[in-house]
Amino acid sequence: MINPESGYIALSILMNFILFLIGISSIHSSFANPTRRKSKKGLLLVGLVLWQVYILIIGKSGILQDFSLPPRVLIFLVVPVFLFTAVFLVSNRNNAWIYNIPPHWLIFYQTFRIAIESLFVFSVAKGILPALVTIKGYNFDILFACTAPIVGYYVIQKKSYYRSLALLWNYLGLGVIASIIFLFVTAIYFPHLYGGETSLFPKEFGLYPYPLVPGFLMPSAVFIHILSIIQLRKGRQI
């Protein structure tokens, strides 16, 4: 059986690498000055590495094993990365680098959610996750992720109304993520909704590498969805 802990780490490394490659491609397309290119690439690399180090420190500290309110996972992981996403993308929404990313790349990126949802199933077998937050329960994210190659191909071919379809698909993806966040939050902090008296998650869920899920993997999907929406809504020829 696949070890989910190794799986989350390996998947996070892979997605960081893919994000870095997307960033490098955009930087090369957007900046002609070699010095500025080097500076931007260094900033991107440092930002990705520092966030992973932060998640590692928080995940090893044990602070996320306290499931009392206020929710520490939201305070220390989800809120900071969502604030960064909002500020960064809003402040850069008119910059050329956004539009120099091939739009289908941002669609295809979401296929990684097939892997994470599969790891969720293995985590249930290990007793780390309750079944209700997986495809065995009320989490249907893997079905959404399976549509990414189809929508991505549709965007490449620039079929009729491809922008509208891609926009609708991105909004649907954000809605699916919102429903998953609701599942996790209620299963941890309001277990009585599912007939439980205590959190449906064991304390081990607060230890590394599991914080990679709310601290990086899920937020990266949100970041790419919003980036794609900004790109598509501007109406430039892509």
C-alpha positions as CSV (number, residue, x, y, z in Angstrom):
1,M,0.0,0.0,0.0
2,I,1.2,3.5,-0.8
3,N,2.5,5.5,2.2
4,P,0.5,8.7,2.2
5,E,3.1,10.6,4.1
6,S,5.7,10.0,1.4
7,G,3.0,10.7,-1.2
8,Y,2.2,14.2,0.2
9,I,5.8,15.1,0.3
10,A,6.6,13.8,-3.2
11,L,3.5,15.5,-4.6
12,S,4.4,18.8,-3.0
13,I,7.9,18.7,-4.4
14,L,6.5,17.9,-7.8
15,M,4.0,20.8,-7.7
16,N,6.6,23.2,-6.5
17,F,8.8,22.2,-9.4
18,I,5.9,22.7,-11.8
19,L,5.1,26.1,-10.4
20,F,8.7,27.1,-10.7
21,L,8.8,26.0,-14.3
22,I,5.7,28.0,-15.1
23,G,7.2,31.0,-13.4
24,I,10.5,30.7,-15.2
25,S,8.7,30.4,-18.6
26,S,6.7,33.5,-17.8
27,I,9.7,35.5,-16.6
28,H,11.6,34.7,-19.8
29,S,8.7,35.8,-21.9
30,S,8.1,39.0,-19.9
31,F,11.6,40.4,-19.1
32,A,14.3,41.0,-21.7
33,N,16.9,42.3,-19.2
34,P,19.1,39.3,-18.0
35,T,19.7,40.9,-14.6
36,R,16.0,41.4,-14.0
37,R,15.3,37.9,-15.1
38,K,17.8,36.5,-12.7
39,S,16.4,38.6,-9.9
40,K,12.8,37.5,-10.6
41,K,13.8,33.8,-10.8
42,G,15.7,34.1,-7.5
43,L,12.7,35.8,-5.8
44,L,10.4,33.1,-7.1
45,L,12.7,30.3,-5.8
46,V,13.2,31.9,-2.4
47,G,9.5,32.4,-2.0
48,L,8.6,28.8,-2.8
49,V,11.3,27.4,-0.5
50,L,10.6,29.7,2.4
51,W,6.9,28.8,2.4
52,Q,7.8,25.1,2.5
53,V,10.2,25.7,5.3
54,Y,7.5,27.5,7.2
55,I,5.0,24.7,6.7
56,L,7.7,22.2,7.9
57,I,8.4,24.2,11.1
58,I,4.7,24.7,11.9
59,G,4.0,21.0,11.1
60,K,6.8,19.8,13.3
61,S,6.0,22.1,16.2
62,G,2.7,20.3,17.1
63,I,0.8,23.6,17.4
64,L,-1.7,22.3,14.8
65,Q,-2.5,19.3,16.9
66,D,-4.7,21.5,19.1
67,F,-8.1,21.3,17.6
68,S,-9.7,23.8,19.9
69,L,-11.2,27.1,18.6
70,P,-10.0,29.3,17.1
71,P,-8.8,27.0,14.4
72,R,-5.0,27.1,14.3
73,V,-4.7,25.6,10.8
74,L,-6.7,28.6,9.5
75,I,-4.7,31.1,11.5
76,F,-1.2,29.8,10.7
77,L,-1.7,28.4,7.2
78,V,-4.8,29.0,5.3
79,V,-5.5,32.7,6.1
80,P,-1.8,33.8,5.4
81,V,-1.6,32.1,2.1
82,F,-5.0,33.3,1.0
83,L,-4.2,36.8,1.9
84,F,-1.0,36.5,-0.1
85,T,-2.9,35.2,-3.1
86,A,-5.4,38.1,-2.9
87,V,-2.8,40.8,-2.5
88,F,-0.3,39.4,-5.0
89,L,-2.8,38.7,-7.8
90,V,-4.8,41.9,-7.4
91,S,-1.6,44.0,-7.5
92,N,-0.3,42.1,-10.5
93,R,-3.5,41.7,-12.4
94,N,-2.4,44.1,-15.2
95,N,1.2,42.9,-15.5
96,A,2.3,41.2,-18.7
97,W,3.7,38.0,-17.0
98,I,0.1,36.8,-16.3
99,Y,-0.8,36.8,-20.0
100,N,2.5,35.2,-21.1
101,I,1.5,31.9,-19.4
102,P,-0.2,29.6,-21.9
103,P,-3.8,29.4,-20.6
104,H,-4.1,25.6,-21.0
105,W,-1.1,25.2,-18.6
106,L,-3.2,26.7,-15.8
107,I,-6.1,24.3,-16.6
108,F,-3.9,21.2,-16.9
109,Y,-2.3,22.1,-13.5
110,Q,-5.5,21.1,-11.7
111,T,-5.0,17.4,-12.7
112,F,-2.8,17.1,-9.6
113,R,-5.9,16.9,-7.6
114,I,-6.4,13.4,-8.9
115,A,-3.3,12.4,-7.0
116,I,-4.1,14.2,-3.8
117,E,-7.6,12.7,-3.7
118,S,-6.1,9.3,-4.2
119,L,-3.7,10.0,-1.3
120,F,-6.8,10.9,0.8
121,V,-8.1,7.4,0.3
122,F,-4.8,5.9,1.4
123,S,-4.9,8.2,4.4
124,V,-8.3,6.8,5.4
125,A,-6.8,3.3,5.4
126,K,-4.1,4.6,7.7
127,G,-6.7,6.2,10.1
128,I,-5.6,9.8,9.4
129,L,-8.7,11.0,7.6
130,P,-12.4,10.1,8.0
131,A,-14.0,8.6,4.9
132,L,-16.5,11.4,4.6
133,V,-13.8,13.9,3.4
134,T,-12.9,11.6,0.5
135,I,-14.6,10.2,-2.6
136,K,-16.0,7.5,-0.3
137,G,-17.9,10.3,1.4
138,Y,-18.8,13.8,0.2
139,N,-15.6,14.9,-1.6
140,F,-16.0,14.7,-5.4
141,D,-13.0,16.7,-6.3
142,I,-11.4,13.8,-8.1
143,L,-14.3,13.8,-10.6
144,F,-13.7,17.5,-11.2
145,A,-9.9,17.0,-11.6
146,C,-10.6,14.4,-14.3
147,T,-12.2,17.1,-16.5
148,A,-9.1,19.2,-16.5
149,P,-7.5,17.5,-19.5
150,I,-10.7,17.8,-21.5
151,V,-11.1,21.5,-20.7
152,G,-7.4,22.1,-21.3
153,Y,-7.6,20.5,-24.8
154,Y,-10.8,22.6,-25.5
155,V,-8.8,25.8,-24.7
156,I,-5.8,24.7,-26.8
157,Q,-8.1,24.2,-29.8
158,K,-9.9,27.5,-29.1
159,K,-13.3,26.0,-29.7
160,S,-16.3,28.2,-29.7
161,Y,-17.0,29.9,-26.3
162,Y,-13.8,28.4,-24.9
163,R,-13.2,31.4,-22.7
164,S,-16.7,31.1,-21.2
165,L,-16.3,27.4,-20.6
166,A,-12.9,27.8,-19.0
167,L,-14.2,30.6,-16.7
168,L,-17.2,28.6,-15.7
169,W,-14.9,25.6,-15.1
170,N,-12.6,27.7,-12.9
171,Y,-15.5,29.0,-10.8
172,L,-16.8,25.5,-10.4
173,G,-13.4,24.4,-9.2
174,L,-13.3,27.1,-6.6
175,G,-16.8,26.0,-5.5
176,V,-15.6,22.4,-5.1
177,I,-12.6,23.5,-3.0
178,A,-14.9,25.6,-0.8
179,S,-17.1,22.5,-0.2
180,I,-14.0,20.5,0.7
181,I,-12.9,23.2,3.2
182,F,-16.3,23.1,4.7
183,L,-16.1,19.3,5.1
184,F,-12.7,19.4,6.8
185,V,-13.6,22.3,9.1
186,T,-16.9,20.8,10.2
187,A,-15.4,17.3,10.7
188,I,-12.6,18.7,12.9
189,Y,-14.5,21.4,14.8
190,F,-18.2,20.5,14.6
191,P,-18.2,16.7,14.5
192,H,-21.7,16.6,15.9
193,L,-23.0,17.4,12.4
194,Y,-21.9,13.9,11.5
195,G,-23.0,12.2,14.7
196,G,-19.6,12.4,16.5
197,E,-18.8,13.8,19.9
198,T,-15.1,14.6,19.3
199,S,-13.0,15.6,16.2
200,L,-13.2,13.0,13.5
201,F,-9.5,13.6,12.8
202,P,-6.7,12.1,14.9
203,K,-4.1,14.5,16.4
204,E,-1.6,13.1,13.9
205,F,-3.3,15.1,11.1
206,G,-1.7,18.2,12.7
207,L,1.8,16.9,12.2
208,Y,4.0,17.2,9.1
209,P,3.5,16.3,6.2
210,Y,-0.3,16.5,6.5
211,P,-0.2,20.4,6.9
212,L,1.0,20.4,3.3
213,V,-2.6,19.8,2.3
214,P,-4.1,23.0,3.8
215,G,-0.9,25.0,3.7
216,F,0.3,24.4,0.1
217,L,-1.6,21.8,-2.1
218,M,-5.1,23.2,-1.6
219,P,-4.0,26.9,-1.8
220,S,-1.9,26.3,-4.9
221,A,-5.1,25.0,-6.6
222,V,-6.9,28.2,-5.5
223,F,-4.1,30.4,-6.7
224,I,-4.0,28.8,-10.1
225,H,-7.8,29.0,-10.5
226,I,-7.8,32.7,-9.7
227,L,-4.8,33.4,-11.9
228,S,-6.6,31.6,-14.8
229,I,-9.8,33.6,-14.1
230,I,-7.9,36.9,-14.2
231,Q,-6.1,35.9,-17.4
232,L,-9.4,34.9,-19.1
233,R,-11.5,37.8,-18.0
234,K,-9.1,40.4,-19.3
235,G,-10.2,39.3,-22.8
236,R,-6.8,39.5,-24.4
237,Q,-6.0,37.3,-27.3
238,I,-4.6,34.1,-25.8
